[in-house]
Amino acid sequence: MTIPTTNFDIAIVGGGVAGLTAALYAAQAGKRTILIEKQERLGGRAMTNKKQGHYFNLGGHALFHGDALATFRDLKLSLKGGKPAIEAHGLWKGQISTMPVGVKSLLTTSLLTVKGKMEFAKWFTKLGKIQTDNYNHLSVREWVEGNVNDPMARHILYSLIRSSTYVMAPDLQAAGPVIQQLQRALNGVMYMDRGWASIIEEMRQRAAALGVQFIAKQKVVAIEHQEGRVQQIRCEDGTVIEANNVIAAIPPAAAYQLVPQAEATALRIWKEQAIEMTTATLDVALRKVPQQKINIVYGIDQTVFLSNHSQAAHLSDEGAQVISVIKYQGKEKDADQDLRDLEQLLDTVHPGWRNELAAKQFLPNMTVSHDFVHLQRQSKPGPVVPEITGLYVAGEWVSHGEMLVDAATASAKRAVAHILSHTETENKVIHEHRSIV
Ligand SMILES: Cc1cc2nc3c(=O)[nH]c(=O)nc-3n(C[C@H](O)[C@H](O)[C@H](O)COP(=O)(O)OP(=O)(O)OC[C@H]3O[C@@H](n4cnc5c(N)ncnc54)[C@H](O)[C@@H]3O)c2cc1C
């Protein structure tokens, strides 16, 4: 492979949202930047598959009012899409009822008793004002059970937490970031026209216009270092790319594998402390939706969630409605059972949906997050790998409190900011040295 420039300021491994964000901020700052992605398409888990004119997201679905939205706005991306209505339903003992997600629904829901409603209302009113930092060392379970007594109100709260964080680990998950995520969820989310691939394509075009070089379909097999400093990237076909800084925007286990002697670095701790969260997802494009009034369903006694994305975004060139159904998985995974559970939810909400099916995508085991902020973490990952100057990590698992794609963008910006401030310091030292001489 021929690479026009051999020595880059910044080489980025991985072309998901984190890698692309890093590439854009690096190039905006005038850095010679290259991004290497092993797959043919950029986007990673933010890809969208187009099937018979219908757009199915691979991973990312809802854009919260967090770092990613702020970053995309800062990058002046067009962000075409819409906000789904907040009205929702809850699934409890096979029945669909109004989910308390606002004042009106709290008054009308049959899920809670009067006492439960009062308690839920009290908690709901307080939610927006909670100083989340005070809860970083408390588990979600300790926080929920210390604040809410009514058993049904607790079930509902756990269901809201699961659906806004994609994490099912109440005894391990730190409450602070979760409360922050619930506060964000209160502001609503955004679904993207033509899926998240539209964001990726715009990021790619912007980055290319700023001079970022892309290499796709090329797996990085090593990030080499010498005397405590990063030197170069080695690709599967033997290509070597020299770079002063490398951002590994890939999962923790992959970063660990690529770096020689990684066992002597923080990469080992970050890999070992990581707790993965996965889902099974079924997306269906329906020519007609049997039950027009039900768009969002939270499983309360089942770990499932349904959302009609077409209520807010253009996801079918054929006029169909695209509905996403998710099952949050624990340690036990059974693809056949998971599919049955997802189809059963569709049967309950949209009886007869099979007759309207235009296309579908079933993904039995998707990693939503390689890690999240939990109480067993020994060390906060990134942005630097302290033992190797010039080596950085980014990605959804490099969270300093953010979640999901917000962690991907925030960690990428932290890595680039560190490189820029480091370069400034180095330049200053050189300048001062020259002045003295
Ligand atoms: C089912 C599902 C639903 C989700 N829903 C939401 C949601 O509603 N809201 C939200 O905010 N987030 C959601 N997410 C999470 C979101 O998709 C991710 O947080 C985000 O896309 C992660 O981006 P990333 O860049 O960190 O990682 P990735 O997208 O995984 O990117 C890493 C990239 O690195 C590449 N790579 C790996 N190893 C190498 C190598 N050796 N050489 C070269 N390239 C390599 C991979 O091919 C990949 O493209 C969801 C995820 C899933 C799976």
The ligand as an ORCA input file, in Angstrom:
! r2SCAN-3c Opt
* xyz 0 1
  C     -27.737     -2.487     19.763
  C     -27.079     -1.202     20.150
  C     -27.844     -0.105     20.467
  C     -27.234      1.100     20.821
  N     -28.006      2.181     21.091
  C     -27.439      3.348     21.441
  C     -28.226      4.489     21.690
  O     -29.446      4.429     21.590
  N     -27.610      5.640     22.047
  C     -26.248      5.724     22.146
  O     -25.741      6.796     22.487
  N     -25.481      4.659     21.888
  C     -26.029      3.482     21.542
  N     -25.256      2.399     21.268
  C     -23.818      2.515     21.473
  C     -23.098      3.178     20.293
  O     -23.417      2.515     19.111
  C     -21.613      3.087     20.589
  O     -21.335      3.690     21.832
  C     -20.728      3.809     19.578
  O     -21.144      3.565     18.255
  C     -19.317      3.321     19.823
  O     -18.395      3.980     18.988
  P     -16.844      3.662     19.090
  O     -16.195      4.460     18.061
  O     -16.410      3.814     20.510
  O     -16.687      2.101     18.803
  P     -16.995      1.263     17.469
  O     -18.168      1.790     16.783
  O     -17.016     -0.172     17.873
  O     -15.722      1.533     16.547
  C     -14.509      0.831     16.651
  C     -13.973      0.634     15.232
  O     -12.663      0.104     15.302
  C     -12.495     -0.818     14.264
  N     -11.379     -1.680     14.626
  C     -11.314     -2.551     15.687
  N     -10.109     -3.149     15.697
  C      -9.403     -2.663     14.632
  C      -8.105     -2.903     14.127
  N      -7.268     -3.803     14.676
  N      -7.684     -2.227     13.023
  C      -8.499     -1.303     12.441
  N      -9.758     -1.051     12.887
  C     -10.197     -1.717     13.967
  C     -13.855     -1.533     14.203
  O     -14.054     -2.178     12.968
  C     -14.802     -0.358     14.429
  O     -15.189      0.237     13.206
  C     -25.827      1.197     20.877
  C     -25.046      0.081     20.524
  C     -25.660     -1.102     20.161
  C     -24.802     -2.269     19.795
*
